[in-house]
Amino acid sequence: MANLKTLVMPFSRISVIIWVILFSTVKPDCEKISTRSVMCPGQKYTEIPQHFEPSIKELILPYNNISQLKADNLKQYLDVRYLNLDANGIESTHSLKAINVFKNLERLSISDNHISMFEFQVFAQNVHLKEIIANDNTNMFLIEKCNFFPKLESLCLKGNNIQQFPSEVVKCLPNLRHLDLRNNQLSTLPSNIKEILPKIETILLSNNSITVEELDPFILSKSDLHNEAKSSSNVKNNLVKNDQGVVFNESNIKNFDNGTDSRSENNSGVIFAAISVTFAVIAVSVVVIVVFIYFRNK
């Protein structure tokens, strides 16, 4: 019996050591876990996990299955400033209404989901929001009703096939500085943006149905279409038509009028060089013939 104990005790100690080594070398599920920030992409979470530090300020949980938020799962993280739920299969902002628990939320990212109805009203109690990123949700309709967002400075709605940007929504964003509406189907924008958004600095509008000619001058000056409009204007200014409707470049016409067209000058130079070479060859040939005849007769 004593011999059996002497064999079992070392074996149990060895087992404990092996388990400690194994668990200490296993990589955590999340890329980053600290008292301030959690980054856990692709962990198949269906809700916000409860085992993070209560003092957490950044919850970065993309590529999971958190399609709906539950208030009970958020109450212990009241100090969250940044929430990232990209690519979680969210179908409506209404399923995010529990987000009002995060009273201090400043940045929200919900890109690459399936949000078809975007309700600004859902975030009415998140009065500290400075940035909303909701890009690439395929097809999105903006609900007009919204609350006042006194601190929102950046709104990114790129790649959502949005057909209309309601003026009522614009009125809720008086301090907006950056608006990204690229890759949508917008054909117009509210004409009174200058009055509604006095602090706007950038409006990105490329790849929409909006034409430069239809844009309000103020919007154009703030948009990424401004340089395109300038280059198009320069091209148009340099083109004129003759009586038959044929388009000519104005600078070339001026050269023709002055008799100094660059192509004509180049052609004249080539012809002159060819004539010079021909005369030189003839002169050399004549000298050779004369010398040959002289020595032959001598």
Stockholm file with secondary structure:
# STOCKHOLM 1.0

chainA/1-298         MANLKTLVMPFSRISVIIWVILFSTVKPDCEKISTRSVMCPGQKYTEIPQHFEPSIKELILPYNNISQLKADNLKQYLDVRYLNLDANGIESTHSLKAINVFKNLERLSISDNHISMFEFQVFAQNVHLKEIIANDNTNMFLIEKCNFFPKLESLCLKGNNIQQFPSEVVKCLPNLRHLDLRNNQLSTLPSNIKEILPKIETILLSNNSITVEELDPFILSKSDLHNEAKSSSNVKNNLVKNDQGVVFNESNIKNFDNGTDSRSENNSGVIFAAISVTFAVIAVSVVVIVVFIYFRNK
#=GR chainA/1-298 SS CHHHHHHHHHHHHHHHHHHHHHHHHSCCSSSEECSSEEECTTSCCSSCCSCSCTTCCEEECCSSCCCSCCHHHHTTCTTCCEEECTTSCCCBGGGGGGGGGCTTCCEEECCSSCCCEECGGGGTTCTTCCEEECCCCSSCEECSCCCCCTTCCEEECTTSCCCCCCHHHHHTCTTCCEEECCSSCCCCCCTTHHHHCTTCCEEECCSSSCCGGGSCHHHHHHBTTHHHHHHHHHHHHTEEECTTCCEEEHHHHHHHHTTCCHHHHHHHHHHHHHHHHHHHHHHHHHHHHHHHHHHHHC
#=GC SS_cons         CHHHHHHHHHHHHHHHHHHHHHHHHSCCSSSEECSSEEECTTSCCSSCCSCSCTTCCEEECCSSCCCSCCHHHHTTCTTCCEEECTTSCCCBGGGGGGGGGCTTCCEEECCSSCCCEECGGGGTTCTTCCEEECCCCSSCEECSCCCCCTTCCEEECTTSCCCCCCHHHHHTCTTCCEEECCSSCCCCCCTTHHHHCTTCCEEECCSSSCCGGGSCHHHHHHBTTHHHHHHHHHHHHTEEECTTCCEEEHHHHHHHHTTCCHHHHHHHHHHHHHHHHHHHHHHHHHHHHHHHHHHHHC
//
